[in-house]
């Protein structure tokens, strides 16, 4: 930068910090985001044809379409699309517009590979993409809030006593107008510029390396001119790195029971309800089961279950055999100590005839040898009372 421009830039930086202090908030000085002065190095995030470089985590093929230079999100089901690669320090620019009033969406940064327990969203830092008609309250605005979600952490600048950072100006345009976001993430700090002006910031984020996600949350939203510039990484502790790709794929698309065998006589008792699918508990005894079309050999699995007061025992057969069945019985004292009052996450592996299982992150079964000679089979769910399911993932081992 020529000396005369460097001096003017430094003066403007000092004035910005001083003015922000007078208004009761602190904007990070520009040196915390050194890339602001340089625009080279950006790469398109979409190729204009398909979703190459992105992973549909828990949504349907109909949720995301690339058309006429835009990424179009249907808003159904609620869920997320993430980058195939992780990022630590980077700048992301995009333009977005909601096509219906009160539309809701978001950009997640530094996220895990799959969604968090009992929700359709990732652990990470969310940059809100909210249409103006949604309204502004003490707890949220429609002008670019930033906040940690589902176990992530962030210290907000211009907060209101919690972990959410609020914008210092109202700059977003209502539907169907376009808005420009510039999201800068560097060394655990995050900055959002809305339509050309930095308005929202946070510091001390964790994780501070992970995936970038685009959120589907009910409303039709368009994105265009999405580009990312990776910045040099810096050494960080393992605790600040999100969970890296484990090659999980979701077995439920949030729209219907594609990929599942649902017998006609029980179909009316199973309901696809956006990101949750449910059984009403009213099928004849012993006739409630559904199973996957795909069959699995050695594999890892995740499923989240929310039991009701009269759920009874839920049986998950990993290869549709009695020997590989996990019985979720709240009367089992060994299991009960791991269960919560809402959603419970079951995660494990079946390799050969060796089963390992955790419940809500706590070891429940470790290297148990099963008396099972079956090498391959579907995943089968047999409830005997009403129960909800979400986040059913598998991965090959």
C-alpha positions in Angstrom: 0.0 0.0 0.0 1.5 3.4 -0.9 2.5 5.5 2.1 -0.2 8.2 1.6 -3.0 5.6 1.4 -1.5 3.7 4.4 -1.6 6.9 6.5 -5.2 7.7 5.5 -6.2 4.0 6.2 -4.6 4.2 9.7 -6.4 7.5 10.4 -9.7 6.0 9.4 -9.1 3.0 11.5 -8.4 5.1 14.6 -11.6 7.2 13.9 -13.6 4.0 13.5 -12.5 2.6 16.9 -13.0 6.0 18.6 -16.5 6.5 17.2 -17.5 2.9 18.2 -16.3 3.5 21.7 -18.5 6.6 22.0 -21.6 4.4 21.1 -20.9 1.8 23.8 -19.4 -1.0 21.7 -16.0 -2.0 20.5 -15.2 -2.8 16.9 -12.1 -4.8 16.3 -9.4 -2.8 14.6 -8.8 -3.7 10.9 -5.5 -5.3 11.6 -7.4 -8.2 13.1 -8.8 -8.8 9.6 -5.7 -8.1 7.5 -7.3 -9.4 4.3 -9.7 -6.4 4.0 -7.2 -4.5 2.0 -6.7 -7.2 -0.6 -9.3 -8.7 -2.9 -7.3 -11.3 -4.8 -7.4 -15.0 -4.0 -11.2 -15.6 -4.0 -12.5 -18.7 -5.7 -16.1 -19.4 -6.7 -17.8 -21.7 -4.1 -20.1 -23.2 -6.8 -19.3 -24.3 -10.3 -22.6 -23.0 -11.7 -23.8 -26.6 -12.6 -24.1 -28.7 -9.5 -23.1 -29.1 -5.9 -19.5 -30.3 -6.5 -17.4 -29.4 -3.4 -20.5 -29.5 -1.1 -22.2 -32.2 0.9 -25.9 -32.4 1.5 -25.8 -33.4 5.2 -29.5 -34.1 6.1 -31.6 -32.7 3.2 -33.3 -34.1 0.1 -32.1 -33.8 -3.5 -34.9 -31.3 -4.1 -33.7 -28.9 -1.3 -30.7 -27.4 -3.2 -30.5 -26.5 -6.9 -27.9 -24.7 -8.9 -29.7 -22.7 -11.7 -28.9 -19.6 -13.8 -25.9 -18.7 -11.7 -27.8 -19.0 -8.4 -28.0 -21.6 -5.6 -31.7 -22.0 -4.9 -32.8 -23.4 -1.5 -36.4 -24.7 -1.2 -36.3 -24.4 2.6 -37.6 -27.9 2.9 -36.7 -29.8 5.0 -34.9 -27.9 7.7 -31.3 -28.9 7.4 -27.9 -28.0 6.1 -25.5 -28.1 3.2 -21.8 -28.0 4.0 -18.5 -27.6 2.3 -16.5 -30.8 1.6 -13.3 -29.2 3.0 -12.6 -27.6 6.4 -11.6 -23.9 6.8 -9.8 -22.1 9.6 -9.0 -18.6 8.4 -11.0 -17.3 5.4 -13.1 -14.7 3.9 -16.5 -15.6 2.4 -18.6 -13.3 0.2 -22.1 -14.0 -1.0 -25.3 -12.3 -2.0 -28.7 -13.6 -0.7 -32.3 -12.8 -1.0 -35.4 -14.3 0.6 -38.3 -14.9 -1.8 -41.0 -14.8 1.0 -41.4 -12.4 3.9 -40.2 -13.7 7.3 -37.8 -16.1 5.6 -35.2 -17.8 7.8 -31.8 -19.1 6.9 -28.2 -18.8 8.0 -24.5 -19.4 7.3 -22.7 -21.6 9.7 -18.9 -21.4 10.1 -16.4 -23.7 11.8 -19.0 -26.5 12.0 -18.8 -30.2 12.7 -19.3 -32.9 9.9 -22.8 -33.8 10.9 -25.7 -32.3 12.9 -25.8 -32.0 16.7 -27.9 -34.2 18.9 -31.6 -33.8 18.5 -31.5 -30.9 16.1 -31.2 -30.4 12.3 -28.2 -28.0 12.7 -24.5 -28.2 13.3 -22.5 -27.1 16.2 -20.8 -24.0 15.0 -21.0 -20.2 14.8 -24.2 -19.0 12.9 -24.4 -15.8 10.9 -28.1 -15.1 10.7 -29.8 -14.7 7.3 -33.3 -13.4 8.3 -35.8 -11.5 6.2 -36.8 -8.1 7.6 -40.5 -8.9 8.2 -39.4 -11.4 10.8 -39.0 -8.3 13.0 -36.5 -7.1 15.6 -36.7 -7.8 19.3 -34.4 -7.7 22.3 -33.4 -11.3 21.5 -32.8 -11.1 17.7 -32.6 -8.8 14.7 -32.9 -9.2 11.0 -29.7 -7.3 10.2 -26.9 -9.8 10.7 -26.8 -11.4 14.2 -23.9 -13.8 15.0 -24.1 -16.4 17.7 -22.6 -19.7 18.8 -25.0 -22.7 18.6 -25.3 -26.2 20.0 -22.1 -26.3 22.1 -19.9 -23.8 20.2 -18.6 -20.7 22.1 -18.1 -17.1 21.2 -17.6 -13.8 23.1 -19.9 -11.2 21.4 -19.0 -7.6 20.6 -22.1 -5.5 21.1 -23.9 -8.2 23.0 -26.9 -8.0 25.3 -25.8 -10.1 28.2 -25.7 -13.4 26.3 -23.5 -15.0 23.7 -25.2 -13.3 20.7 -23.5 -10.4 18.9 -25.9 -7.8 17.6 -25.3 -5.5 14.5 -24.6 -1.8 15.1 -26.6 -0.7 12.1 -29.7 -1.9 10.3 -28.6 -2.4 6.7 -30.3 -5.4 5.3 -32.9 -5.1 2.5 -36.4 -6.8 2.6 -37.6 -9.5 0.3 -37.1 -9.7 -2.7 -34.1 -7.4 -2.5 -30.6 -8.7 -2.6 -28.1 -8.4 0.3 -24.3 -8.7 0.3 -22.5 -10.5 3.2 -18.8 -10.5 3.7 -17.8 -12.9 6.5 -14.3 -12.8 7.8 -13.0 -15.5 10.1 -9.5 -15.3 11.4 -7.8 -16.7 14.5 -11.0 -17.3 16.3 -12.5 -13.8 15.5 -15.5 -13.3 13.2 -16.6 -10.2 11.4 -19.7 -9.6 9.3 -20.1 -6.7 6.8 -23.7 -6.2 5.6 -24.0 -4.3 2.3 -20.6 -2.9 2.6 -20.3 -2.0 6.3 -18.9 -4.1 9.1 -21.7 -4.3 11.7 -21.4 -7.5 13.7 -18.3 -9.2 15.4 -17.3 -11.8 17.9 -14.1 -13.1 19.4 -12.7 -16.1 21.2 -14.7 -18.6 19.0 -14.5 -22.3 19.5 -14.4 -24.3 17.3 -12.3 -22.0 15.0 -11.6 -24.5 12.3 -14.4 -26.5 10.6 -16.9 -26.6 7.8 -19.0 -23.8 6.2 -22.7 -24.6 6.1 -25.7 -23.0 4.4 -28.9 -23.5 6.2 -32.4 -24.5 4.9 -35.0 -23.4 7.4 -38.5 -23.2 5.8 -38.3 -20.3 3.4 -37.2 -20.1 -0.2 -33.8 -18.3 -0.4 -31.5 -17.6 -3.3 -27.7 -17.2 -3.2 -25.4 -15.9 -5.9 -21.8 -14.8 -6.3 -20.7 -17.1 -3.5 -16.9 -17.0 -3.2 -14.3 -18.0 -0.6 -10.7 -16.9 0.0 -8.7 -19.2 2.2 -6.2 -17.4 4.4 -3.0 -18.8 6.0 -3.8 -21.1 8.9 -2.1 -20.7 12.3 -1.4 -23.4 15.0 -4.4 -24.1 17.2 -5.3 -26.5 19.9 -7.2 -29.6 19.1 -10.1 -28.4 21.2 -10.7 -25.6 18.7 -11.0 -28.0 15.7 -14.5 -29.2 14.7 -15.2 -32.9 14.2 -13.7 -33.8 10.8 -15.5 -35.8 8.1 -16.2 -39.4 9.1 -18.1 -40.2 5.8 -21.5 -40.4 7.4 -24.5 -40.2 5.1 -28.1 -39.5 6.3 -30.7 -42.3 5.8 -33.7 -39.9 6.1 -34.1 -37.0 3.7 -36.7 -35.0 5.7 -39.3 -35.2 2.9 -40.4 -38.9 2.7 -39.4 -42.4 3.4 -37.3 -42.9 0.3 -34.7 -45.5 1.0 -36.9 -47.3 3.5 -39.2 -50.3 3.3 -42.5 -49.3 5.0 -45.1 -52.0 4.8 -48.5 -50.8 3.5 -50.4 -51.9 6.6 -48.2 -49.7 8.9 -47.5 -46.8 6.5 -50.3 -44.7 8.1 -48.6 -45.0 11.5 -45.3 -43.5 10.4 -45.0 -39.8 9.5 -42.3 -37.8 7.8 -42.4 -34.5 9.6 -39.7 -32.3 8.2 -36.4 -33.2 10.1 -38.1 -35.7 12.4 -39.9 -38.9 11.5 -42.3 -40.4 14.0 -44.2 -43.6 14.9 -47.6 -43.1 16.5 -47.7 -46.3 18.5 -51.0 -47.5 17.0 -50.1 -50.4 14.7 -51.0 -53.9 15.7 -48.5 -55.5 18.1 -45.4 -56.8 16.4 -46.3 -55.0 13.1 -44.6 -51.6 13.6 -41.3 -52.3 11.9 -39.6 -50.4 9.1 -36.2 -51.1 7.6 -33.7 -49.7 5.2 -33.5 -50.7 1.5 -29.7 -50.8 1.8 -27.9 -53.5 3.6 -24.8 -53.0 5.7 -21.7 -55.1 6.5 -19.1 -53.4 8.8 -20.5 -49.9 9.5 -20.7 -47.1 12.0 -24.1 -45.6 12.9 -25.7 -42.6 14.6 -29.4 -42.2 15.6 -31.2 -39.8 17.8 -34.3 -40.9 19.7 -36.9 -38.9 21.6 -39.0 -41.2 23.8 -42.6 -40.4 24.9 -44.2 -41.3 28.2 -45.5 -44.5 26.8 -42.8 -45.3 24.3 -42.0 -48.7 25.7 -39.0 -50.6 24.3 -37.5 -49.5 21.0 -35.5 -52.1 19.1 -32.8 -51.2 16.6 -31.6 -54.2 14.7 -28.3 -53.4 13.0 -28.4 -56.3 10.5 -32.0 -57.2 11.1 -31.1 -60.1 13.4 -31.9 -60.7 17.0 -28.2 -60.9 18.0 -27.4 -57.5 16.6 -30.5 -55.8 18.2 -30.0 -52.8 20.5 -33.0 -52.7 22.9 -33.6 -49.2 24.2 -35.5 -50.1 27.4 -35.7 -47.3 30.0 -36.2 -50.1 32.6 -32.7 -51.3 31.9 -30.6 -49.8 34.7 -27.4 -50.0 32.8 -28.9 -48.0 30.0 -31.1 -45.7 32.1 -28.1 -44.0 33.7 -27.1 -42.6 30.3 -30.5 -41.4 29.1 -31.7 -37.8 29.3 -35.1 -36.3 29.3 -35.2 -35.2 25.7 -33.3 -36.4 22.7 -30.7 -39.2 23.2 -27.9 -40.0 20.8 -26.8 -43.5 20.1 -23.5 -43.9 18.3 -21.5 -47.0 17.6 -19.8 -49.5 15.3 -20.5 -53.0 14.2 -17.3 -54.7 12.8 -17.7 -58.4 12.2 -19.5 -59.5 15.2 -18.0 -56.9 17.6 -20.4 -54.1 18.8 -19.3 -50.8 20.5 -22.0 -48.3 21.5 -22.1 -44.9 23.3 -25.2 -43.2 24.6 -25.0 -39.4 24.8 -21.2 -39.7 24.5 -20.9 -42.1 27.4 -19.6 -45.7 26.8 -22.5 -48.2 27.1 -21.1 -51.3 25.2 -17.4 -51.8 24.6 -16.2 -54.5 22.1 -19.0 -56.9 22.9 -18.8 -60.1 20.9 -22.1 -61.0 19.4 -23.3 -64.5 18.6 -24.2 -63.6 15.0 -23.0 -65.2 11.8 -24.9 -62.8 9.5 -22.4 -60.7 7.5 -24.9 -58.3 6.0 -28.4 -56.9 6.5 -30.6 -53.8 6.7 -31.1 -51.5 9.7 -34.5 -52.3 11.2 -36.5 -50.2 13.6 -39.2 -51.8 15.7 -40.9 -49.6 18.3 -43.8 -50.7 20.5 -45.0 -47.2 21.4 -44.9 -43.7 20.1 -41.4 -42.3 19.5 -39.5 -39.7 17.4 -36.3 -40.2 15.4 -33.9 -37.9 13.7 -30.2 -37.8 12.6 -30.0 -41.4 11.4 -26.5 -41.7 9.8 -24.4 -44.6 8.7 -20.8 -44.9 7.4 -18.9 -47.8 5.9 -15.9 -49.2 7.8 
